[in-house]
Amino acid sequence: MHIIRRGGENLSTYALELDLQACPLVNDVAITAQEDPTLDAVVVAHVIPGAAWSENGFLAWCREHLGKRGVPDLVRVHAEFPRTGSGRVLARELK
């Protein structure tokens, strides 16, 4: 399990991925961190969009269902994720 330290709070990438995968606007989600000089790190949501995808709709869903803490700071859209032979997402290769 990886922890992102954002502005004094610890966020589990695993728990956040599970929460965000419940969003009907996405087919898959992976979470990474990006260094930030003010907050230590920010949360980056990498998404494979679903049919009704919109970034504004996704962020609104996050605010409504997960509260401020669960809203990613950045969203990056992908057609597919790099994966291992067993199907796990290679988070270090997400850009």
Secondary structure, DSSP 8 states (H G I E B T S, - for coil): --EEEETTEEEEHHHHHHHHTT-TTEEEEEEEEEEETTTEEEEEEEEEE-TT--HHHHHHHHHHHHTGGGS-SEEEE-SS--B-TTS-B-GGG--
